[in-house]
Amino acid sequence: MHKQGSPFACCHFDQTNGNSADAVTVLSLFEKKTILYKMKLILNNSTEVWIKKTEVLMNSLATKFKSLVLLALVAGLSLQCEKKEEEDTTTLLLASALFSSQGDCTVSAPPRASINTFTTAVTANGTGTISKIGSVPVVGHQTAALKLTAKNTTQVALSGKSFVIVYQSSACPLATSTTTGFAPSNLTASAEFTNSYTLDGSNGSITFNGAGDYYIFFYAIPSRGQAANITYTVTNL
């Protein structure tokens, strides 16, 4: 212990470790502040890192969402296009079936053109009834044709009601009709088609006056009482 008035009387020393008690207290506060400051820095840094990671994650999710939306739109458009194509194809097939007719021979018969019909080949004398009949789309008219190689005086007697047109040709398609090379009997000239005749009963006939390949084309309008299932009798073939 020092006496009062001594130069060392102002300070009290801890006899245990020789340090000032006040110095120990000040150092502890400083350390606490330092620790708090560091903790704040760590917390701030952690918060910034978390925010940045969150932003990156949100941006990634937004990008993926946009991609998914885009893919969904593309898929939807593709399905619509495929559906539209299927509908268009179906429409075309229906239109094709509606506006086209079947047959093995195409006939031009102005004012109508490109009529498809079926042919019946006649190779011997005899009687028959046409069974291979074509149909004109939409209007439902009937058509048929006889094919034969005639010689002089070959005759084809006809029974039924129909328009009759003769073509001199060895094969289809039949492009141009004719009124020469044969003599019609009980067939009335008609303006319904170019070079056409009207068969209206059971006494019509065509007698060929020269050898050649011919087609006899029949066009029938059912609403007028006509039909293409004509009965024919061939002689001198």
DAFENKA-V284830 format. One line per field, one symbol per residue. ss: DSSP state (H for helix, E for strand, - for the rest). phi: phi as a letter, one per 20 degrees, with the letter a starting at -180 (. if undefined). burial: I if it has 16 or more other C-alpha atoms within 10 Angstrom, else O. A space follows every 10 residues. Layout:
ss = ???
phi = ???
burial = ???
This chain:
ss = ---------- --E------E HHHHHHHHHH HHHHHHHHHH HHHHHHHHHH HHHHHHHHHH HHHHHHHHHH HHHHHHHHHH HHHHHHHHHH HHHHHHHHH- ----EEEEE- -EEEEEE-EE E----EEEE- ---EE----- -EEEEEEEEE ----EEEEEE EEEEEEEE-- ---E---E-- -EEEE--EEE -----EEEEE EEEEEEEE-- -EEEEEEEEE -HHH------ EEEEE--
phi = .dffnffeff cddfffcmdf ffffffffff ffffffffff ffffffffff ffffffffff ffffffffff ffffffffff ffffffffff ffffffffdc cerdbdcdcg fecleebddd eddbfqdbcf dececegmem fdcabddbde cgmfcceccq caeccdceae affedcebcd nbcecldegc efcfldcdec qddfbcdeda freccdddcc dgfdnebeef eccdcle
burial = OOOOOOOOOO OOOOOOOOOO OOOOOOOOOO OOOOOOOOOO OOOOOOOOOO OOOOOOOOOO OOOOOOOOOO OOOOOOOOOO OOOOOOOOOO OOOOOOOOOI OIIOIIIIIO OOOOIIIIII OIOOOOOOOI OIIIIIIOOO IIIIIIIIII IOIIIIIIII IIIIIIIIIO OOOIOOIOOO IIOIOIIOIO OOIIIIIIII OOOIIIIIIO OOOIIIIIII IOOOOIIIII IIOIOOI
